[in-house]
Amino acid sequence: MNVIFTVLFALPIGYFFKNRGIAIVTYLALDAIVFSYQSVGVLLDWMADNPPVAFGPSPTSFPVEYSNSELWGYGLVNMVIIAVGSGLVVLGARLSARRAAQRTAVAVA
């Protein structure tokens, strides 16, 4: 879900927002909402033992036992996705600035 959001919206957010800082903050704010929804969905699927399971066997009692490496892996993968998305926002802003500069340039014959 996070990857789909990043691929579909990061570049357009950077392209259509004039201020690069506002574009990055907008992307991060929207991605935080998507990330929260994704995390709750993954957790509920894991606890309900719906395949494919994210973090190993479904918990049978509390406290829940899990592997720290799985937690760190989930966080690391999502950090990489956020970094790539931020890069796409910056790329979109550069493409927009380059296109605006070409429109204002005057060709001398």
C-alpha positions in Angstrom: 0.0 0.0 0.0 2.8 2.4 0.9 4.7 1.5 -2.3 1.6 2.1 -4.4 1.0 5.5 -2.8 4.6 6.4 -3.4 4.7 5.4 -7.0 1.4 7.0 -7.9 1.6 10.3 -5.9 5.2 11.3 -5.0 6.3 12.6 -8.4 3.0 14.5 -9.1 3.1 16.1 -5.6 6.6 17.4 -6.4 5.6 18.5 -9.9 2.4 20.4 -9.0 3.5 22.2 -5.7 5.6 25.3 -6.4 7.5 25.2 -3.1 9.7 22.1 -2.7 9.6 22.2 1.1 5.8 22.3 1.1 5.7 19.4 -1.4 8.0 17.2 0.8 5.9 18.0 3.9 2.7 17.2 2.0 4.1 13.9 0.8 5.3 13.0 4.3 2.0 13.9 5.9 0.0 11.9 3.4 2.4 9.0 3.6 2.1 9.0 7.4 -1.6 8.4 7.1 -1.1 5.6 4.5 1.7 4.1 6.7 -0.5 4.1 9.8 -3.4 2.4 7.9 -1.0 -0.1 6.4 0.6 -0.9 9.8 -2.8 -1.5 11.4 -3.8 -3.7 8.5 -0.7 -5.8 8.6 -1.0 -6.2 12.4 -4.6 -7.2 12.2 -4.0 -9.7 9.4 -1.1 -11.2 11.4 -3.2 -11.5 14.6 -6.1 -13.1 12.6 -3.6 -15.5 10.9 -4.8 -14.4 7.4 -2.3 -15.5 4.8 0.2 -14.3 3.8 1.4 -13.7 7.4 3.8 -10.8 8.0 5.6 -11.7 11.2 5.7 -15.5 11.6 3.0 -17.6 13.3 -0.1 -15.9 14.6 -0.1 -15.1 18.4 -1.9 -17.5 20.6 -1.6 -15.7 23.9 -0.4 -12.4 25.5 2.1 -11.0 25.7 2.7 -11.5 22.0 6.1 -12.9 21.1 7.8 -11.6 17.9 11.3 -11.3 16.5 13.0 -8.0 16.8 14.6 -8.6 13.4 11.2 -8.7 11.7 10.2 -5.4 13.4 13.5 -3.7 12.3 13.1 -5.1 8.8 9.6 -3.7 8.5 10.8 -0.3 9.7 13.9 -0.3 7.4 11.9 -1.3 4.3 9.4 1.5 5.0 12.2 4.0 5.6 13.7 3.1 2.2 10.2 3.6 0.6 9.9 7.0 2.3 13.4 8.0 1.1 12.6 7.0 -2.5 9.3 8.9 -2.3 11.1 12.0 -1.1 13.5 11.7 -3.9 10.6 11.4 -6.4 9.1 14.6 -4.9 12.4 16.5 -5.4 12.6 15.1 -9.0 9.1 16.2 -9.7 9.9 19.7 -8.4 13.1 19.8 -10.7 11.1 18.7 -13.7 8.5 21.4 -13.0 11.1 24.1 -12.6 12.9 23.0 -15.8 9.7 23.0 -17.8 8.8 26.5 -16.4 12.2 27.8 -17.4 11.8 26.4 -20.9 8.5 28.2 -21.3 9.9 31.5 -20.3 13.0 31.2 -22.5 13.0 33.3 -25.7 14.5 31.8 -28.8 16.5 34.4 -30.8 16.7 33.7 -34.5 
